[in-house]
């Protein structure tokens, strides 16, 4: 984890392997009042990633999970969310706490007045504790209902149920659900009662959800978060429990790392995106290939509708790489009927294609390749004069003030080999797409 200090707020990006959070001991002391010992993580799940689509007008369940090896007797959470996009329905205890006969209560709170930070659209308070049936119940009987950590070390504390708005202006939006503090006793865990000491667990680090990233070849997804806590600011805040009120009359352990989450709403083009670069719901058109060819000389500024979504449509040859010359060649092959499209993108499916190899030379600024290829992109320093030598191929170029980018291809699926370009200087970089539409390893001569 890399930590950069900006004023008193720590901001960093961390990576967590999906579903692989592991508690560990954290020994550093923050001050004389707080005692860091057990490592505790409480996370609001980020729902709607990969193939787990979340659609508007439907219900969604958002779990809050505890990762720890401690025994707890109660908790109190205060959450913020956008009530215009998410209509709260209910909160139910996870299976382990239900079996332990816990009780839960919720309260929707009014919006903050005169708050000195961006006011949350709505607040939800959740309280839960081990059930006591009578006021005279003994402490031993109460403790029988506490949650005792298991070997798995992770449980669902609460499952939040929301109804998602049908307002289409929210399409593709990320709807955050965040922990929120009005005083030190918000977002706490109470451990099993002990006659020798009484304390609460409060916030240590706060992590704000950034995005989900997916490693296609290794076939796993991971979460990226920004670290945002600040223990020396004012309430109300998203930045955690504050030192100035958590040091008076409260025995606290700053041990909990909180992870904000939320809901990612579906985008229409996510259902079957491959091949529909211009997002007009018709894949594998000549217009898609023309748009793709412009990318190679103008960059991703050509994707003006939804940058991330349009980039995702470009893995045409299903090799887990987007925006490659090989993808362009395979798109043309599909358009002319020389190849079949791969199935729609499935996050748990990998198609691996072996790379082809060619020998390339640019002696005397005559650029040559020893095998037939479908397309090539070259980047030259400065403004470049050039001449196309390859027969029956098309060429487009752009000078951006620093470099000249050239793209040679054919929308008719034609190939070329041998001498293909005459230029004033050598290329800084180049990328080929093979005749079959796979990536190419280049051997320089």
KOLDONU-515028 format. One record per residue: residue number from 1; x, y, z of N, C-alpha, C in turn. Coordinates in steps of 0.1 Angstrom, whole numbers. Last residue first. Layout:
# KOLDONU-515028
> nr  nu  nv  nw  cau  cav  caw  cu  cv  cw
> NUM  X  Y  Z  X  Y  Z  X  Y  Z
...
***
This chain:
# KOLDONU-515028
> nr  nu  nv  nw  cau  cav  caw  cu  cv  cw
> 445  152  -61  -374  163  -65  -382  172  -53  -384
> 444  131  -71  -347  137  -60  -355  150  -65  -362
> 443  102  -88  -344  116  -90  -344  123  -80  -353
> 442  72  -86  -327  80  -80  -337  95  -82  -335
> 441  43  -104  -323  56  -101  -317  65  -97  -329
> 440  10  -95  -325  22  -98  -333  34  -95  -324
> 439  -24  -108  -320  -13  -99  -317  0  -104  -324
> 438  -47  -117  -346  -41  -119  -333  -29  -109  -332
> 437  -58  -118  -372  -64  -109  -361  -59  -112  -347
> 436  -47  -131  -392  -58  -137  -386  -65  -129  -375
> 435  -26  -114  -399  -36  -117  -409  -48  -123  -403
> 434  -20  -93  -370  -17  -104  -379  -28  -106  -389
> 433  -11  -60  -366  -22  -70  -364  -20  -80  -374
> 432  16  -42  -351  10  -49  -362  -2  -57  -357
> 431  30  -11  -341  22  -23  -337  15  -29  -349
> 430  57  9  -331  48  4  -341  41  -8  -335
> 429  77  39  -324  70  27  -320  61  22  -331
> 428  93  57  -338  95  55  -323  89  42  -318
> 427  106  51  -370  94  51  -361  99  49  -347
> 426  130  71  -387  126  59  -381  114  61  -371
> 425  120  95  -413  128  90  -401  123  77  -397
> 424  105  99  -435  117  107  -434  126  102  -423
> 423  94  68  -452  92  80  -443  105  87  -442
> 422  74  45  -469  86  53  -470  84  66  -461
> 421  60  13  -464  60  27  -461  73  33  -463
> 420  63  -14  -472  49  -9  -471  49  6  -468
> 419  78  -42  -485  80  -27  -483  66  -21  -482
> 418  62  -72  -473  73  -65  -480  73  -50  -476
> 417  25  -72  -473  39  -77  -468  49  -69  -476
> 416  -10  -71  -465  2  -66  -472  15  -72  -465
> 415  -45  -77  -472  -33  -79  -465  -21  -73  -472
> 414  -80  -67  -469  -68  -70  -477  -55  -70  -468
> 413  -104  -60  -459  -98  -72  -454  -85  -76  -461
> 412  -116  -37  -465  -120  -48  -473  -113  -61  -469
> 411  -104  -18  -450  -118  -21  -446  -123  -33  -454
> 410  -71  -19  -442  -80  -21  -453  -94  -25  -447
> 409  -43  2  -431  -53  -9  -430  -61  -10  -442
> 408  -22  21  -412  -24  15  -425  -32  3  -423
> 407  -17  51  -396  -24  38  -395  -27  33  -409
> 406  5  72  -378  1  67  -391  -6  53  -389
> 405  12  102  -361  7  88  -360  1  84  -374
> 404  37  123  -351  29  119  -363  25  104  -361
> 403  40  144  -323  42  131  -330  33  130  -342
> 402  34  171  -316  46  164  -311  50  152  -320
> 401  12  179  -329  20  189  -324  33  184  -319
> 400  -1  157  -340  -7  163  -328  1  174  -322
> 399  -9  146  -371  2  152  -364  -4  160  -352
> 398  -22  116  -385  -25  128  -377  -12  133  -370
> 397  -35  95  -412  -24  100  -403  -29  113  -395
> 396  -42  66  -431  -46  78  -425  -36  82  -415
> 395  -44  45  -459  -36  51  -449  -42  64  -444
> 394  -52  13  -473  -56  26  -470  -46  32  -459
> 393  -39  -8  -500  -41  -5  -486  -45  10  -484
> 392  -31  -15  -525  -45  -18  -521  -48  -15  -507
> 391  4  -20  -517  -7  -20  -527  -20  -22  -520
> 390  26  0  -498  18  -12  -499  6  -10  -508
> 389  36  26  -497  42  16  -506  34  4  -508
> 388  29  59  -490  24  45  -488  30  37  -500
> 387  52  82  -477  46  77  -489  42  62  -487
> 386  56  112  -457  56  98  -459  49  94  -472
> 385  68  135  -433  64  133  -447  65  118  -449
> 384  59  145  -400  66  135  -409  59  135  -423
> 383  68  162  -371  59  162  -383  66  154  -394
> 382  79  142  -343  78  154  -351  68  152  -362
> 381  85  107  -344  87  120  -337  85  131  -347
> 380  58  84  -352  70  91  -355  72  104  -347
> 379  42  54  -349  43  67  -343  57  72  -346
> 378  20  32  -367  34  37  -364  33  51  -358
> 377  1  3  -370  2  16  -365  16  20  -362
> 376  -12  -19  -395  -1  -15  -387  -3  0  -382
> 375  -28  -50  -406  -28  -35  -403  -15  -32  -395
> 374  -24  -76  -414  -37  -70  -417  -37  -55  -415
> 373  4  -91  -431  -3  -87  -419  -15  -79  -424
> 372  27  -115  -443  14  -108  -446  8  -104  -432
> 371  61  -110  -434  49  -118  -435  37  -109  -438
> 370  82  -91  -432  84  -103  -439  72  -112  -441
> 369  81  -56  -438  77  -67  -430  77  -80  -438
> 368  96  -23  -438  93  -36  -445  89  -47  -434
> 367  102  10  -447  96  1  -436  91  -12  -443
> 366  128  29  -453  118  21  -460  114  10  -450
> 365  148  42  -440  135  47  -438  125  40  -447
> 364  171  27  -442  169  38  -452  155  44  -451
> 363  154  0  -428  166  5  -433  164  16  -444
> 362  136  -11  -411  133  2  -415  146  8  -421
> 361  119  -43  -406  131  -35  -408  127  -21  -414
> 360  108  -72  -389  105  -58  -394  118  -51  -396
> 359  92  -103  -388  105  -96  -388  102  -83  -395
> 358  66  -115  -366  71  -111  -379  85  -105  -377
> 357  44  -139  -351  56  -131  -350  60  -127  -365
> 356  13  -142  -331  22  -144  -343  34  -136  -342
> 355  3  -154  -300  8  -143  -308  15  -149  -320
> 354  -26  -173  -293  -12  -173  -294  -8  -161  -303
> 353  -53  -164  -273  -48  -166  -286  -33  -164  -286
> 352  -78  -174  -251  -64  -170  -252  -59  -174  -266
> 351  -106  -163  -235  -101  -169  -248  -87  -164  -249
> 350  -123  -170  -205  -111  -164  -211  -108  -171  -224
> 349  -149  -161  -183  -145  -168  -195  -133  -162  -202
> 348  -160  -145  -164  -153  -157  -160  -149  -166  -171
> 347  -173  -124  -177  -162  -121  -169  -154  -133  -164
> 346  -180  -124  -211  -183  -131  -198  -171  -130  -189
> 345  -192  -107  -238  -182  -107  -228  -187  -114  -215
> 344  -206  -130  -263  -206  -117  -255  -197  -119  -243
> 343  -184  -150  -284  -196  -147  -276  -195  -134  -268
> 342  -169  -136  -314  -168  -144  -302  -181  -141  -293
> 341  -179  -138  -348  -178  -130  -335  -176  -140  -324
> 340  -160  -154  -374  -172  -153  -365  -170  -145  -353
> 339  -147  -142  -405  -145  -148  -391  -158  -146  -384
> 338  -154  -132  -429  -142  -141  -429  -140  -147  -415
> 337  -172  -112  -433  -177  -126  -432  -166  -136  -432
> 336  -165  -86  -430  -165  -91  -444  -169  -106  -445
> 335  -167  -83  -402  -176  -75  -411  -176  -81  -425
> 334  -147  -100  -393  -161  -103  -390  -170  -96  -399
> 333  -124  -87  -403  -127  -101  -407  -141  -105  -404
> 332  -126  -63  -388  -128  -63  -403  -131  -77  -408
> 331  -120  -74  -363  -133  -67  -366  -136  -67  -380
> 330  -94  -82  -366  -104  -92  -364  -118  -86  -367
> 329  -81  -57  -369  -81  -67  -380  -92  -77  -379
> 328  -86  -46  -344  -92  -40  -356  -92  -50  -367
> 327  -72  -64  -327  -86  -63  -326  -93  -57  -338
> 326  -46  -57  -336  -51  -71  -339  -66  -71  -337
> 325  -43  -33  -325  -44  -34  -340  -49  -47  -344
> 324  -63  -29  -295  -51  -33  -303  -54  -33  -318
> 323  -82  -23  -275  -76  -12  -283  -63  -16  -290
> 322  -76  -48  -250  -85  -39  -257  -76  -29  -265
> 321  -72  -82  -243  -66  -69  -245  -75  -61  -254
> 320  -83  -107  -242  -83  -100  -229  -75  -87  -231
> 319  -88  -118  -266  -75  -121  -260  -73  -114  -247
> 318  -110  -114  -284  -112  -121  -271  -98  -126  -265
> 317  -110  -99  -306  -104  -112  -308  -104  -120  -295
> 316  -121  -75  -296  -128  -82  -307  -123  -97  -308
> 315  -123  -55  -275  -116  -68  -274  -123  -78  -284
> 314  -138  -32  -276  -128  -34  -286  -120  -47  -284
> 313  -156  -25  -256  -162  -31  -268  -151  -36  -278
> 312  -142  -10  -237  -145  -25  -235  -150  -32  -247
> 311  -143  15  -248  -131  8  -248  -133  -7  -246
> 310  -170  21  -243  -166  20  -257  -152  12  -258
> 309  -169  23  -214  -178  13  -221  -173  11  -235
> 308  -151  44  -210  -148  30  -205  -156  20  -212
> 307  -165  65  -224  -151  61  -227  -149  47  -222
> 306  -193  70  -241  -189  64  -228  -175  58  -229
> 305  -190  89  -262  -203  85  -256  -201  80  -242
> 304  -167  94  -275  -173  105  -269  -186  102  -262
> 303  -138  84  -285  -149  78  -278  -156  88  -270
> 302  -118  100  -295  -128  96  -305  -140  89  -298
> 301  -99  101  -275  -108  113  -276  -119  110  -286
> 300  -80  81  -276  -93  78  -270  -103  90  -270
> 299  -64  89  -308  -64  84  -294  -79  83  -289
> 298  -59  94  -335  -64  105  -326  -65  101  -311
> 297  -50  71  -346  -43  83  -349  -47  95  -340
> 296  -66  50  -336  -52  48  -338  -44  60  -341
> 295  -92  59  -338  -86  58  -325  -71  57  -327
> 294  -99  55  -364  -96  69  -360  -89  69  -347
> 293  -105  28  -364  -93  33  -372  -89  47  -367
> 292  -130  29  -350  -118  22  -344  -105  27  -351
> 291  -146  41  -369  -144  48  -356  -131  42  -349
> 290  -146  21  -389  -141  35  -392  -137  42  -379
> 289  -158  0  -375  -144  -1  -379  -138  12  -382
> 288  -183  10  -371  -175  6  -360  -161  5  -363
> 287  -192  13  -398  -190  25  -390  -182  22  -377
> 286  -195  -14  -405  -184  -6  -411  -181  6  -403
> 285  -204  -32  -375  -207  -24  -387  -194  -18  -392
> 284  -206  -47  -351  -198  -52  -363  -203  -45  -376
> 283  -238  -42  -336  -224  -45  -336  -219  -49  -349
> 282  -260  -18  -326  -257  -27  -338  -242  -30  -339
> 281  -262  0  -306  -269  -13  -304  -269  -22  -317
> 280  -245  20  -308  -258  23  -315  -267  10  -314
> 279  -218  23  -300  -229  22  -291  -242  25  -297
> 278  -196  22  -316  -203  35  -315  -216  34  -307
> 277  -188  -4  -312  -179  6  -307  -186  20  -307
> 276  -197  -33  -307  -205  -21  -309  -198  -9  -304
> 275  -179  -53  -300  -181  -50  -314  -190  -38  -317
> 274  -193  -63  -270  -182  -66  -279  -187  -62  -294
> 273  -214  -60  -251  -208  -48  -257  -198  -51  -269
> 272  -241  -67  -240  -234  -75  -250  -225  -65  -258
> 271  -246  -51  -217  -252  -64  -218  -245  -73  -228
> 270  -236  -26  -217  -228  -36  -210  -234  -50  -212
> 269  -252  -8  -229  -242  -14  -238  -234  -25  -230
> 268  -268  1  -207  -274  -7  -217  -263  -14  -226
> 267  -254  -3  -175  -254  5  -187  -260  -4  -198
> 266  -265  -6  -141  -263  -12  -154  -263  -1  -165
> 265  -250  9  -113  -262  7  -121  -257  2  -135
> 264  -235  -1  -84  -232  3  -98  -243  -1  -107
> 263  -237  9  -51  -243  1  -62  -239  7  -75
> 262  -214  5  -23  -225  11  -30  -230  2  -41
> 261  -189  14  1  -193  6  -10  -204  13  -18
> 260  -161  19  23  -173  23  17  -176  15  5
> 259  -147  3  49  -146  3  35  -160  7  29
> 258  -128  9  79  -141  9  72  -139  11  57
> 257  -111  -7  103  -109  -1  90  -122  -2  83
> 256  -108  -3  138  -117  -7  126  -113  0  114
> 255  -94  5  160  -90  -7  154  -98  -11  141
> 254  -89  22  185  -90  26  171  -85  14  163
> 253  -108  18  213  -97  12  206  -99  15  191
> 252  -116  38  242  -118  34  228  -106  27  223
> 251  -135  49  267  -124  40  265  -125  34  251
> 250  -145  81  273  -148  69  264  -135  61  263
> 249  -140  105  285  -150  96  291  -153  84  282
> 248  -124  117  257  -130  121  269  -141  111  273
> 247  -115  111  232  -106  109  243  -112  113  256
> 246  -133  117  212  -131  103  215  -121  100  226
> 245  -132  143  207  -143  138  216  -142  124  219
> 244  -108  147  193  -112  157  203  -123  152  212
> 243  -105  127  173  -97  127  185  -103  135  196
> 242  -133  113  156  -124  124  158  -117  123  172
> 241  -140  88  132  -142  93  146  -130  102  149
> 240  -142  97  97  -139  89  108  -141  96  122
> 239  -149  112  75  -135  109  76  -132  101  89
> 238  -172  124  69  -170  110  63  -157  105  67
> 237  -188  143  95  -177  140  86  -178  126  80
> 236  -202  172  113  -202  158  108  -192  156  97
> 235  -171  175  131  -183  167  127  -193  177  121
> 234  -136  182  120  -149  184  128  -160  176  123
> 233  -104  166  124  -113  176  118  -125  178  126
> 232  -85  146  129  -84  159  135  -92  169  127
> 231  -84  123  115  -88  122  129  -88  135  136
> 230  -93  113  85  -86  124  91  -92  125  105
> 229  -91  89  57  -94  93  71  -87  105  75
> 228  -90  79  31  -94  93  33  -95  97  47
> 227  -77  60  4  -77  61  19  -79  76  22
> 226  -95  45  -22  -87  56  -18  -88  57  -2
> 225  -93  12  -38  -99  22  -28  -89  34  -26
> 224  -102  -13  -59  -93  -2  -57  -100  8  -48
> 223  -106  -49  -60  -111  -36  -57  -100  -26  -55
> 222  -104  -72  -87  -99  -67  -75  -105  -53  -73
> 221  -109  -104  -102  -112  -90  -101  -107  -85  -88
> 220  -93  -128  -123  -98  -123  -110  -101  -108  -111
> 219  -78  -140  -146  -92  -143  -142  -96  -140  -128
> 218  -55  -135  -158  -54  -142  -146  -68  -145  -140
> 217  -66  -121  -181  -58  -133  -183  -57  -141  -170
> 216  -81  -100  -169  -87  -110  -177  -79  -122  -178
> 215  -85  -84  -140  -74  -90  -147  -79  -102  -155
> 214  -104  -56  -134  -104  -70  -137  -92  -74  -145
> 213  -114  -33  -108  -106  -36  -120  -105  -51  -122
> 212  -137  -11  -96  -133  -25  -97  -125  -27  -110
> 211  -128  20  -78  -133  12  -90  -130  -2  -88
> 210  -131  33  -52  -126  39  -64  -132  32  -76
> 209  -145  38  -20  -144  29  -32  -140  38  -44
> 208  -124  48  7  -135  52  -2  -133  44  -15
> 207  -117  39  39  -114  37  25  -126  40  16
> 206  -102  48  69  -115  49  61  -111  48  46
> 205  -88  34  99  -87  39  85  -100  39  78
> 204  -104  34  125  -90  36  123  -88  42  109
> 203  -133  38  146  -126  38  133  -111  41  134
> 202  -136  18  176  -139  29  167  -130  28  155
> 201  -149  -3  200  -140  -3  189  -145  9  180
> 200  -151  5  235  -158  3  222  -146  4  211
> 199  -150  -10  268  -145  -1  257  -154  -4  245
> 198  -141  -21  299  -153  -18  291  -148  -8  281
> 197  -127  -47  319  -126  -35  311  -138  -34  303
> 196  -135  -68  336  -122  -61  339  -120  -48  331
> 195  -158  -80  328  -158  -73  341  -146  -64  343
> 194  -169  -76  296  -158  -82  304  -157  -73  317
> 193  -189  -84  268  -187  -77  281  -177  -85  289
> 192  -176  -84  235  -182  -91  246  -179  -85  259
> 191  -175  -50  221  -170  -64  223  -178  -71  234
> 190  -192  -31  198  -190  -34  212  -186  -48  214
> 189  -182  -9  172  -185  -23  176  -183  -24  191
> 188  -195  19  155  -187  13  165  -191  -2  166
> 187  -207  43  142  -199  33  136  -189  27  145
> 186  -207  69  167  -212  64  154  -202  54  148
> 185  -194  80  188  -201  67  191  -209  62  178
> 184  -184  105  182  -175  94  183  -182  80  184
> 183  -207  119  157  -199  119  170  -191  106  171
> 182  -214  116  131  -219  128  138  -212  130  152
> 181  -202  101  102  -200  103  117  -206  116  121
> 180  -207  74  80  -208  88  83  -208  90  98
> 179  -200  52  52  -201  54  66  -200  69  69
> 178  -220  52  21  -208  55  29  -211  55  44
> 177  -227  42  -10  -232  41  4  -220  42  13
> 176  -230  57  -43  -222  54  -31  -231  52  -18
> 175  -237  46  -73  -244  52  -62  -237  48  -49
> 174  -227  53  -105  -222  47  -92  -229  53  -81
> 173  -247  51  -134  -242  58  -123  -237  49  -112
> 172  -260  40  -156  -245  39  -155  -239  45  -143
> 171  -287  62  -152  -281  51  -159  -266  51  -159
> 170  -301  84  -141  -291  77  -133  -284  65  -140
> 169  -319  91  -159  -308  100  -158  -297  94  -149
> 168  -341  74  -156  -330  70  -165  -318  80  -165
> 167  -356  65  -127  -351  77  -134  -339  74  -143
> 166  -363  44  -112  -365  42  -126  -360  54  -134
> 165  -342  36  -83  -351  45  -91  -352  40  -105
> 164  -343  5  -65  -336  14  -73  -345  23  -82
> 163  -348  -2  -32  -355  -2  -45  -348  9  -53
> 162  -327  -22  -10  -331  -9  -16  -339  -11  -28
> 161  -316  -37  20  -325  -38  8  -329  -25  3
> 160  -287  -48  35  -296  -37  33  -304  -40  20
> 159  -279  -71  59  -282  -70  44  -292  -59  42
> 158  -252  -73  82  -265  -67  78  -266  -69  63
> 157  -229  -90  85  -236  -84  97  -250  -80  93
> 156  -216  -118  73  -225  -107  69  -231  -102  82
> 155  -181  -125  82  -196  -128  82  -203  -116  77
> 154  -150  -141  85  -158  -131  78  -173  -135  78
> 153  -136  -161  97  -133  -148  101  -140  -137  93
> 152  -137  -189  95  -137  -181  83  -134  -167  85
> 151  -137  -198  121  -125  -200  114  -125  -192  101
> 150  -155  -172  139  -153  -186  134  -140  -186  127
> 149  -164  -153  168  -157  -154  155  -155  -169  152
> 148  -196  -151  181  -182  -155  183  -176  -158  170
> 147  -219  -128  191  -213  -134  180  -199  -138  183
> 146  -239  -136  221  -230  -128  213  -225  -135  201
> 145  -256  -152  236  -261  -147  223  -251  -139  215
> 144  -243  -157  260  -246  -168  251  -251  -164  237
> 143  -244  -133  273  -232  -136  265  -234  -148  256
> 142  -268  -135  287  -266  -125  276  -255  -129  267
> 141  -262  -153  307  -272  -157  297  -271  -147  285
> 140  -243  -139  321  -239  -151  315  -249  -155  304
> 139  -258  -118  331  -248  -115  321  -243  -128  314
> 138  -293  -127  334  -279  -126  339  -269  -123  328
> 137  -322  -107  332  -314  -118  326  -299  -116  330
> 136  -339  -89  340  -332  -96  350  -323  -106  345
> 135  -353  -81  317  -343  -71  323  -335  -78  334
> 134  -353  -106  292  -359  -100  304  -348  -91  310
> 133  -340  -113  268  -355  -115  269  -361  -108  281
> 132  -318  -98  247  -320  -101  261  -335  -102  263
> 131  -297  -104  218  -311  -102  224  -311  -106  239
> 130  -270  -84  209  -275  -97  213  -288  -95  221
> 129  -279  -58  185  -272  -63  197  -277  -77  200
> 128  -278  -29  164  -280  -43  165  -273  -48  178
> 127  -288  -2  145  -284  -7  158  -287  -21  159
> 126  -283  22  120  -286  7  123  -280  4  136
> 125  -295  50  103  -288  45  115  -293  30  117
> 124  -290  68  74  -297  56  79  -289  51  91
> 123  -297  98  57  -289  90  66  -297  79  71
> 122  -294  115  25  -302  108  35  -292  100  44
> 121  -276  132  12  -290  132  8  -299  125  19
> 120  -252  148  32  -257  136  26  -272  137  23
> 119  -235  179  24  -245  172  32  -250  159  25
> 118  -202  185  25  -213  182  16  -223  173  23
> 117  -197  201  57  -193  193  46  -204  191  36
> 116  -209  214  78  -198  221  71  -191  213  61
> 115  -245  218  81  -233  209  81  -222  216  73
> 114  -270  229  85  -258  237  88  -245  228  89
> 113  -285  197  90  -287  212  89  -273  219  93
> 112  -289  166  73  -281  175  82  -284  190  79
> 111  -321  151  69  -308  157  63  -302  166  74
> 110  -333  127  93  -334  139  84  -321  143  79
> 109  -329  91  92  -327  104  98  -329  115  88
> 108  -344  61  98  -341  70  87  -340  84  93
> 107  -333  35  117  -340  48  118  -335  56  106
> 106  -337  1  129  -332  11  119  -339  24  121
> 105  -325  -27  148  -335  -16  146  -328  -6  137
> 104  -323  -62  158  -319  -50  149  -330  -40  149
> 103  -311  -88  179  -321  -79  175  -316  -67  167
> 102  -299  -122  177  -297  -108  178  -310  -100  174
> 101  -297  -150  177  -309  -144  182  -306  -129  186
> 100  -279  -164  162  -275  -160  176  -286  -152  183
> 99  -291  -165  138  -290  -178  145  -286  -175  160
> 98  -286  -139  131  -299  -143  132  -300  -156  140
> 97  -258  -139  129  -264  -131  139  -279  -135  142
> 96  -255  -156  107  -249  -159  119  -255  -152  131
> 95  -270  -143  86  -274  -156  91  -268  -159  105
> 94  -275  -108  92  -269  -119  85  -272  -132  92
> 93  -306  -90  96  -293  -95  101  -288  -106  92
> 92  -318  -65  74  -320  -77  81  -306  -82  85
> 91  -336  -36  66  -323  -41  70  -325  -54  78
> 90  -355  -22  38  -353  -29  51  -339  -32  54
> 89  -356  0  19  -367  -9  22  -366  -16  36
> 88  -348  31  6  -345  21  16  -358  13  19
> 87  -342  38  -26  -352  39  -16  -351  28  -6
> 86  -318  56  -44  -320  43  -36  -331  46  -25
> 85  -321  81  -55  -317  70  -64  -320  56  -57
> 84  -328  98  -35  -334  100  -48  -332  88  -57
> 83  -311  92  -14  -325  87  -13  -333  89  -26
> 82  -280  82  -13  -288  91  -21  -302  86  -21
> 81  -266  78  20  -269  73  6  -278  84  0
> 80  -247  70  49  -253  80  40  -255  74  27
> 79  -250  55  82  -247  54  67  -254  66  60
> 78  -239  43  111  -246  55  105  -241  56  91
> 77  -242  15  133  -237  21  121  -245  33  117
> 76  -232  -3  161  -240  9  157  -234  15  144
> 75  -234  -35  177  -228  -25  168  -238  -14  165
> 74  -225  -61  201  -234  -51  195  -226  -42  185
> 73  -207  -80  207  -219  -81  214  -230  -71  209
> 72  -181  -101  193  -188  -88  195  -202  -91  201
> 71  -148  -113  192  -162  -116  195  -169  -103  198
> 70  -125  -112  164  -129  -108  177  -144  -112  179
> 69  -113  -114  140  -112  -126  148  -116  -123  163
> 68  -129  -103  109  -122  -101  122  -121  -114  129
> 67  -149  -86  89  -137  -95  88  -129  -92  100
> 66  -182  -81  81  -172  -80  92  -161  -90  89
> 65  -202  -64  57  -195  -76  62  -185  -72  72
> 64  -233  -57  44  -222  -51  52  -215  -63  59
> 63  -249  -62  12  -244  -67  25  -233  -57  31
> 62  -276  -51  -5  -262  -47  -2  -257  -52  11
> 61  -299  -60  -29  -294  -63  -16  -279  -59  -15
> 60  -323  -44  -48  -309  -48  -47  -306  -50  -32
> 59  -351  -44  -71  -346  -44  -57  -331  -48  -57
> 58  -356  -22  -99  -356  -35  -92  -350  -33  -79
> 57  -353  1  -113  -366  -3  -111  -367  -16  -104
> 56  -322  -8  -131  -331  2  -125  -345  -3  -123
> 55  -301  -36  -122  -310  -29  -131  -319  -19  -124
> 54  -270  -47  -121  -280  -42  -112  -289  -33  -121
> 53  -252  -78  -129  -258  -65  -133  -268  -61  -123
> 52  -226  -94  -126  -237  -92  -116  -244  -78  -118
> 51  -205  -96  -142  -217  -100  -148  -229  -99  -138
> 50  -188  -68  -128  -187  -81  -136  -200  -84  -143
> 49  -209  -54  -102  -197  -55  -110  -196  -68  -118
> 48  -228  -48  -83  -231  -45  -97  -219  -45  -106
> 47  -219  -35  -51  -228  -44  -59  -229  -39  -73
> 46  -197  -35  -28  -200  -27  -40  -206  -37  -50
> 45  -205  -38  7  -202  -44  -6  -205  -34  -17
> 44  -189  -22  33  -201  -22  25  -198  -28  11
> 43  -169  -37  58  -170  -33  44  -185  -33  39
> 42  -146  -36  83  -161  -36  81  -163  -30  67
> 41  -120  -53  100  -125  -46  87  -140  -47  86
> 40  -96  -51  125  -110  -53  122  -113  -46  109
> 39  -71  -63  144  -73  -57  131  -87  -61  127
> 38  -64  -55  179  -70  -63  169  -72  -56  155
> 37  -49  -28  185  -45  -42  187  -51  -51  176
> 36  -43  4  197  -45  -4  185  -40  -19  187
> 35  -57  24  218  -49  12  218  -52  3  206
> 34  -57  58  227  -62  47  219  -52  36  219
> 33  -44  76  244  -58  72  247  -62  60  239
> 32  -20  84  234  -20  77  247  -34  71  250
> 31  -23  75  198  -20  84  209  -21  77  222
> 30  -19  53  181  -21  67  175  -19  77  186
> 29  5  27  178  -4  35  187  -6  49  181
> 28  7  -2  158  11  12  160  0  19  169
> 27  -1  -28  153  5  -25  166  7  -10  168
> 26  -23  -50  141  -18  -37  138  -14  -31  151
> 25  -27  -83  127  -24  -74  139  -18  -61  134
> 24  -53  -89  103  -40  -91  108  -37  -81  120
> 23  -77  -106  82  -73  -97  93  -59  -99  97
> 22  -81  -105  47  -75  -112  58  -72  -103  70
> 21  -101  -108  19  -97  -99  29  -92  -108  41
> 20  -109  -118  -6  -97  -124  0  -92  -114  11
> 19  -128  -109  -25  -132  -119  -15  -120  -125  -8
> 18  -104  -98  -47  -118  -100  -45  -120  -112  -36
> 17  -76  -82  -32  -81  -93  -41  -96  -96  -37
> 16  -73  -48  -31  -77  -59  -23  -82  -70  -33
> 15  -51  -21  -31  -57  -31  -38  -60  -43  -30
> 14  -52  15  -26  -49  1  -21  -56  -9  -30
> 13  -40  47  -27  -48  37  -34  -43  23  -29
> 12  -45  74  -4  -37  64  -11  -46  55  -19
> 11  -43  100  17  -49  95  5  -40  85  -2
> 10  -49  115  48  -41  105  41  -49  100  29
> 9  -50  148  57  -58  137  51  -49  127  44
> 8  -36  169  63  -37  160  73  -45  148  69
> 7  -19  173  33  -23  180  45  -24  170  56
> 6  -14  143  20  -19  156  16  -26  163  28
> 5  8  118  17  2  127  26  -2  140  19
> 4  3  86  4  8  99  2  1  109  11
> 3  12  53  5  4  63  12  11  76  9
> 2  6  21  -9  14  34  -10  5  45  -4
> 1  8  -12  0  0  0  0  9  12  0
***
